[in-house]
Amino acid sequence: MSNDNKTGITFTVYMRHEGRVTVPKELRDAYNLKEGDLVECQIRKIK
């Protein structure tokens, strides 16, 4: 992994139906994320 993939990125999303969240397409493309990939998430309510 490159340093960019290890440090990651912070972004804001809204909680959707049944607790789902969506990673923006621009980030999925930038990180080459595909269905079935395991990603690390950190949750913090900001509003």
RAVENZI-V554498 format. One record per residue. N is the residue number from 1. RES is the residue in one letter. SS is DSSP state (alpha for helix, beta for strand, coil for the rest). NEAR is the number of other C-alpha atoms within 10 Angstrom. Layout:
n:N res:RES ss:SS near:NEAR
n:N res:RES ss:SS near:NEAR
This chain:
n:1 res:M ss:coil near:5
n:2 res:S ss:coil near:6
n:3 res:N ss:alpha near:7
n:4 res:D ss:alpha near:9
n:5 res:N ss:alpha near:10
n:6 res:K ss:alpha near:8
n:7 res:T ss:alpha near:8
n:8 res:G ss:coil near:12
n:9 res:I ss:coil near:8
n:10 res:T ss:coil near:7
n:11 res:F ss:coil near:8
n:12 res:T ss:coil near:12
n:13 res:V ss:coil near:10
n:14 res:Y ss:coil near:9
n:15 res:M ss:coil near:10
n:16 res:R ss:coil near:9
n:17 res:H ss:alpha near:7
n:18 res:E ss:alpha near:6
n:19 res:G ss:alpha near:7
n:20 res:R ss:coil near:9
n:21 res:V ss:coil near:12
n:22 res:T ss:coil near:11
n:23 res:V ss:coil near:11
n:24 res:P ss:coil near:11
n:25 res:K ss:alpha near:11
n:26 res:E ss:alpha near:9
n:27 res:L ss:alpha near:12
n:28 res:R ss:alpha near:13
n:29 res:D ss:alpha near:10
n:30 res:A ss:alpha near:9
n:31 res:Y ss:coil near:12
n:32 res:N ss:coil near:10
n:33 res:L ss:coil near:14
n:34 res:K ss:coil near:9
n:35 res:E ss:coil near:6
n:36 res:G ss:coil near:6
n:37 res:D ss:coil near:7
n:38 res:L ss:coil near:8
n:39 res:V ss:coil near:7
n:40 res:E ss:coil near:5
n:41 res:C ss:coil near:8
n:42 res:Q ss:coil near:5
n:43 res:I ss:coil near:5
n:44 res:R ss:coil near:7
n:45 res:K ss:coil near:5
n:46 res:I ss:coil near:5
n:47 res:K ss:coil near:3
